[in-house]
Amino acid sequence: MLVCETVSAVEAAGLLGVGRSALYAALKQGRVPALKVGRKPRYRIPRRVIERLLDNPQEFAKGRKRSQPSQRRCRGAVDPQTQPLRGGLSRREWRRRPHAA
């Protein structure tokens, strides 16, 4: 009887209890060792790696960025430091200004 020694990334995400995006990010950063198969990278993760990650979950989270509140502003917001770029004009006024021919 032949037993599959590797699992796909989707199966591994289910076994580890994480989302696919989180697993793919860990694969790309090298935190989870895997085999790339084919030209379009399809990852195969050895079962022993999954067992090791299940035994020691901190190893998977190592180096993971913690989510922080977003510092971005809405599209129309003007930062006082960058406001002089348009000379104090709103986006609409900037677009409708007369252009030099």
TIRO-2110 file (N, C-alpha, C; in Angstrom, 1 decimal):
// TIRO-2110
0.8, -1.2, 0.0, N, 1, A
0.0, 0.0, 0.0, CA, 1, A
0.9, 1.2, 0.0, C, 1, A
0.6, 2.2, -0.8, N, 2, A
1.3, 3.4, -1.0, CA, 2, A
0.7, 4.5, -0.2, C, 2, A
1.4, 5.2, 0.7, N, 3, A
0.9, 6.3, 1.5, CA, 3, A
1.5, 7.6, 1.0, C, 3, A
0.7, 8.6, 0.8, N, 4, A
1.2, 9.9, 0.3, CA, 4, A
1.9, 10.6, 1.4, C, 4, A
3.2, 10.9, 1.2, N, 5, A
4.0, 11.5, 2.2, CA, 5, A
3.9, 13.0, 2.2, C, 5, A
3.3, 13.6, 1.2, N, 6, A
3.1, 15.0, 1.1, CA, 6, A
1.6, 15.4, 1.0, C, 6, A
1.3, 16.6, 1.3, N, 7, A
-0.1, 17.1, 1.1, CA, 7, A
0.0, 18.4, 0.4, C, 7, A
-1.1, 18.8, -0.2, N, 8, A
-1.2, 20.1, -0.9, CA, 8, A
-1.2, 21.2, 0.1, C, 8, A
-1.1, 22.4, -0.4, N, 9, A
-1.1, 23.6, 0.4, CA, 9, A
-2.5, 23.8, 1.0, C, 9, A
-3.5, 23.5, 0.3, N, 10, A
-4.9, 23.7, 0.8, CA, 10, A
-5.2, 22.6, 1.9, C, 10, A
-4.7, 21.4, 1.7, N, 11, A
-4.9, 20.4, 2.7, CA, 11, A
-4.1, 20.7, 4.0, C, 11, A
-2.9, 21.2, 3.8, N, 12, A
-2.1, 21.6, 4.9, CA, 12, A
-2.7, 22.8, 5.7, C, 12, A
-3.3, 23.7, 5.0, N, 13, A
-3.9, 24.8, 5.7, CA, 13, A
-5.1, 24.3, 6.6, C, 13, A
-5.8, 23.4, 6.0, N, 14, A
-6.9, 22.8, 6.8, CA, 14, A
-6.4, 22.0, 8.0, C, 14, A
-5.3, 21.3, 7.9, N, 15, A
-4.8, 20.5, 9.0, CA, 15, A
-4.2, 21.4, 10.1, C, 15, A
-3.6, 22.5, 9.6, N, 16, A
-3.0, 23.4, 10.6, CA, 16, A
-4.0, 24.4, 11.2, C, 16, A
-5.1, 24.5, 10.6, N, 17, A
-6.1, 25.5, 11.1, CA, 17, A
-5.8, 26.9, 10.8, C, 17, A
-5.2, 27.2, 9.7, N, 18, A
-4.9, 28.5, 9.2, CA, 18, A
-5.5, 28.7, 7.8, C, 18, A
-5.6, 29.9, 7.4, N, 19, A
-6.2, 30.2, 6.1, CA, 19, A
-5.1, 30.0, 5.0, C, 19, A
-5.6, 29.8, 3.8, N, 20, A
-4.7, 29.6, 2.7, CA, 20, A
-3.7, 30.7, 2.5, C, 20, A
-4.2, 31.9, 2.6, N, 21, A
-3.4, 33.1, 2.4, CA, 21, A
-2.2, 33.1, 3.4, C, 21, A
-2.5, 32.8, 4.7, N, 22, A
-1.5, 32.8, 5.7, CA, 22, A
-0.5, 31.7, 5.4, C, 22, A
-0.9, 30.6, 4.9, N, 23, A
0.0, 29.5, 4.6, CA, 23, A
0.9, 29.8, 3.4, C, 23, A
0.3, 30.4, 2.4, N, 24, A
1.1, 30.8, 1.2, CA, 24, A
2.1, 31.9, 1.6, C, 24, A
1.7, 32.8, 2.5, N, 25, A
2.7, 33.8, 2.9, CA, 25, A
3.8, 33.2, 3.6, C, 25, A
3.5, 32.2, 4.5, N, 26, A
4.6, 31.5, 5.2, CA, 26, A
5.5, 30.7, 4.3, C, 26, A
4.9, 30.1, 3.2, N, 27, A
5.7, 29.4, 2.3, CA, 27, A
6.6, 30.3, 1.5, C, 27, A
6.1, 31.4, 1.1, N, 28, A
6.9, 32.4, 0.3, CA, 28, A
8.1, 33.0, 1.2, C, 28, A
7.8, 33.1, 2.5, N, 29, A
8.8, 33.7, 3.4, CA, 29, A
9.8, 32.6, 3.9, C, 29, A
9.5, 31.3, 3.6, N, 30, A
10.4, 30.3, 3.9, CA, 30, A
10.2, 29.7, 5.3, C, 30, A
9.1, 30.1, 6.0, N, 31, A
8.9, 29.7, 7.4, CA, 31, A
8.4, 28.2, 7.4, C, 31, A
7.8, 27.8, 6.3, N, 32, A
7.3, 26.4, 6.2, CA, 32, A
8.1, 25.8, 5.0, C, 32, A
8.9, 24.8, 5.2, N, 33, A
9.6, 24.1, 4.1, CA, 33, A
8.6, 23.3, 3.3, C, 33, A
8.8, 23.4, 1.9, N, 34, A
7.9, 22.7, 1.0, CA, 34, A
8.6, 22.5, -0.3, C, 34, A
8.0, 21.6, -1.1, N, 35, A
8.5, 21.3, -2.4, CA, 35, A
7.7, 22.1, -3.5, C, 35, A
8.3, 22.7, -4.4, N, 36, A
7.6, 23.4, -5.5, CA, 36, A
7.6, 22.4, -6.7, C, 36, A
6.4, 22.2, -7.2, N, 37, A
6.2, 21.3, -8.3, CA, 37, A
5.7, 22.0, -9.5, C, 37, A
6.3, 21.8, -10.6, N, 38, A
5.9, 22.4, -11.9, CA, 38, A
6.3, 23.8, -12.1, C, 38, A
6.0, 24.3, -13.3, N, 39, A
6.4, 25.7, -13.6, CA, 39, A
5.6, 26.7, -12.8, C, 39, A
4.3, 26.5, -12.8, N, 40, A
3.4, 27.3, -11.9, CA, 40, A
3.6, 26.7, -10.5, C, 40, A
4.2, 27.4, -9.6, N, 41, A
4.5, 26.7, -8.3, CA, 41, A
3.3, 26.2, -7.6, C, 41, A
3.3, 24.9, -7.5, N, 42, A
2.3, 24.2, -6.6, CA, 42, A
3.1, 23.6, -5.5, C, 42, A
2.7, 23.9, -4.3, N, 43, A
3.5, 23.5, -3.2, CA, 43, A
3.0, 22.2, -2.6, C, 43, A
3.9, 21.3, -2.2, N, 44, A
3.7, 20.0, -1.6, CA, 44, A
4.4, 20.1, -0.2, C, 44, A
3.7, 19.9, 0.8, N, 45, A
4.3, 20.0, 2.2, CA, 45, A
4.4, 18.6, 2.7, C, 45, A
5.6, 18.2, 3.2, N, 46, A
5.8, 16.9, 3.8, CA, 46, A
5.0, 16.7, 5.1, C, 46, A
4.4, 15.6, 5.3, N, 47, A
3.6, 15.3, 6.5, CA, 47, A
4.4, 15.5, 7.8, C, 47, A
5.7, 15.2, 7.8, N, 48, A
6.5, 15.4, 9.0, CA, 48, A
6.6, 16.8, 9.4, C, 48, A
6.6, 17.7, 8.4, N, 49, A
6.7, 19.2, 8.6, CA, 49, A
5.4, 19.6, 9.3, C, 49, A
4.3, 19.1, 8.8, N, 50, A
3.0, 19.5, 9.4, CA, 50, A
2.9, 19.0, 10.8, C, 50, A
3.3, 17.7, 11.1, N, 51, A
3.3, 17.2, 12.4, CA, 51, A
4.2, 18.0, 13.4, C, 51, A
5.4, 18.5, 12.9, N, 52, A
6.3, 19.3, 13.7, CA, 52, A
5.6, 20.7, 14.0, C, 52, A
4.9, 21.2, 13.0, N, 53, A
4.2, 22.5, 13.3, CA, 53, A
3.0, 22.3, 14.2, C, 53, A
2.4, 21.2, 14.2, N, 54, A
1.3, 21.0, 15.1, CA, 54, A
1.8, 20.8, 16.5, C, 54, A
3.0, 20.2, 16.7, N, 55, A
3.6, 20.0, 18.0, CA, 55, A
4.1, 21.3, 18.6, C, 55, A
4.5, 22.2, 17.7, N, 56, A
5.1, 23.4, 18.1, CA, 56, A
4.6, 24.6, 17.3, C, 56, A
3.3, 25.1, 17.6, N, 57, A
2.7, 26.1, 16.8, CA, 57, A
3.4, 27.5, 16.8, C, 57, A
4.3, 27.7, 17.8, N, 58, A
5.0, 29.0, 17.8, CA, 58, A
6.0, 29.0, 16.6, C, 58, A
6.4, 27.9, 16.2, N, 59, A
7.4, 27.9, 15.0, CA, 59, A
6.7, 28.4, 13.8, C, 59, A
5.4, 28.2, 13.6, N, 60, A
4.7, 28.7, 12.4, CA, 60, A
4.5, 30.2, 12.5, C, 60, A
4.2, 30.7, 13.8, N, 61, A
4.0, 32.1, 14.0, CA, 61, A
5.3, 32.9, 14.0, C, 61, A
6.4, 32.3, 14.1, N, 62, A
7.7, 33.0, 14.2, CA, 62, A
7.9, 33.9, 13.0, C, 62, A
8.2, 35.2, 13.3, N, 63, A
8.4, 36.1, 12.2, CA, 63, A
7.2, 36.7, 11.6, C, 63, A
6.0, 36.3, 12.1, N, 64, A
4.8, 36.8, 11.5, CA, 64, A
4.5, 38.2, 12.0, C, 64, A
4.1, 39.0, 11.1, N, 65, A
3.8, 40.4, 11.5, CA, 65, A
2.4, 40.4, 12.2, C, 65, A
2.4, 41.2, 13.3, N, 66, A
1.1, 41.4, 14.0, CA, 66, A
0.3, 42.5, 13.3, C, 66, A
-1.0, 42.3, 13.3, N, 67, A
-1.8, 43.3, 12.6, CA, 67, A
-1.8, 44.6, 13.5, C, 67, A
-1.7, 45.7, 12.8, N, 68, A
-1.7, 47.0, 13.5, CA, 68, A
-2.8, 47.8, 12.9, C, 68, A
-3.3, 48.8, 13.6, N, 69, A
-4.4, 49.6, 13.0, CA, 69, A
-3.8, 50.3, 11.8, C, 69, A
-4.7, 50.4, 10.8, N, 70, A
-4.3, 51.0, 9.6, CA, 70, A
-4.0, 52.5, 9.7, C, 70, A
-2.9, 52.9, 9.1, N, 71, A
-2.5, 54.3, 9.2, CA, 71, A
-2.9, 55.1, 7.9, C, 71, A
-3.5, 54.3, 7.0, N, 72, A
-3.9, 54.9, 5.7, CA, 72, A
-5.1, 55.8, 5.9, C, 72, A
-5.2, 56.8, 5.1, N, 73, A
-6.4, 57.7, 5.1, CA, 73, A
-7.2, 57.4, 3.9, C, 73, A
-8.4, 57.9, 3.9, N, 74, A
-9.3, 57.7, 2.8, CA, 74, A
-8.7, 58.4, 1.6, C, 74, A
-9.1, 58.1, 0.4, N, 75, A
-8.5, 58.6, -0.8, CA, 75, A
-8.5, 60.1, -1.0, C, 75, A
-9.6, 60.7, -0.5, N, 76, A
-9.7, 62.2, -0.7, CA, 76, A
-9.1, 63.0, 0.4, C, 76, A
-8.6, 62.3, 1.5, N, 77, A
-8.0, 63.1, 2.6, CA, 77, A
-6.7, 63.7, 2.1, C, 77, A
-6.4, 64.9, 2.6, N, 78, A
-5.2, 65.6, 2.3, CA, 78, A
-4.3, 65.7, 3.5, C, 78, A
-3.1, 65.2, 3.4, N, 79, A
-2.1, 65.3, 4.5, CA, 79, A
-1.5, 66.7, 4.5, C, 79, A
-1.5, 67.3, 5.7, N, 80, A
-1.0, 68.7, 5.7, CA, 80, A
0.5, 68.8, 5.2, C, 80, A
1.2, 67.7, 5.3, N, 81, A
2.6, 67.8, 4.8, CA, 81, A
2.7, 67.7, 3.3, C, 81, A
1.7, 67.0, 2.7, N, 82, A
1.8, 66.9, 1.2, CA, 82, A
0.8, 67.8, 0.5, C, 82, A
0.1, 68.6, 1.3, N, 83, A
-0.9, 69.5, 0.6, CA, 83, A
-0.3, 70.5, -0.4, C, 83, A
0.9, 71.0, -0.1, N, 84, A
1.5, 72.0, -1.1, CA, 84, A
1.7, 71.4, -2.5, C, 84, A
1.7, 70.1, -2.6, N, 85, A
1.9, 69.5, -4.0, CA, 85, A
0.9, 70.0, -5.0, C, 85, A
-0.4, 70.2, -4.5, N, 86, A
-1.4, 70.8, -5.5, CA, 86, A
-1.6, 72.2, -5.2, C, 86, A
-0.8, 72.8, -4.4, N, 87, A
-1.0, 74.3, -4.2, CA, 87, A
-2.2, 74.6, -3.4, C, 87, A
-2.7, 73.6, -2.5, N, 88, A
-3.9, 73.9, -1.7, CA, 88, A
-5.2, 73.6, -2.5, C, 88, A
-5.1, 73.2, -3.7, N, 89, A
-6.3, 72.9, -4.5, CA, 89, A
-6.9, 71.5, -4.2, C, 89, A
-8.2, 71.4, -4.2, N, 90, A
-8.8, 70.1, -4.1, CA, 90, A
-8.4, 69.3, -5.4, C, 90, A
-8.7, 68.0, -5.3, N, 91, A
-8.4, 67.1, -6.5, CA, 91, A
-9.2, 67.6, -7.7, C, 91, A
-10.5, 67.9, -7.5, N, 92, A
-11.3, 68.4, -8.6, CA, 92, A
-10.8, 69.7, -9.2, C, 92, A
-10.5, 70.6, -8.2, N, 93, A
-9.9, 71.9, -8.7, CA, 93, A
-8.6, 71.7, -9.5, C, 93, A
-7.8, 70.8, -9.0, N, 94, A
-6.5, 70.6, -9.6, CA, 94, A
-6.7, 70.0, -11.1, C, 94, A
-7.7, 69.1, -11.2, N, 95, A
-8.0, 68.6, -12.5, CA, 95, A
-8.6, 69.6, -13.5, C, 95, A
-9.4, 70.5, -13.0, N, 96, A
-10.1, 71.5, -13.8, CA, 96, A
-9.3, 72.8, -14.0, C, 96, A
-8.1, 72.9, -13.5, N, 97, A
-7.3, 74.1, -13.7, CA, 97, A
-6.9, 74.3, -15.1, C, 97, A
-6.8, 75.5, -15.6, N, 98, A
-6.3, 75.7, -17.0, CA, 98, A
-4.9, 75.2, -17.2, C, 98, A
-4.7, 74.4, -18.2, N, 99, A
-3.3, 73.9, -18.5, CA, 99, A
-2.6, 74.8, -19.5, C, 99, A
-1.3, 74.9, -19.3, N, 100, A
-0.5, 75.7, -20.2, CA, 100, A
-0.4, 74.9, -21.5, C, 100, A
-0.7, 75.6, -22.6, N, 101, A
-0.6, 74.9, -23.9, CA, 101, A
0.7, 74.9, -24.6, C, 101, A
END
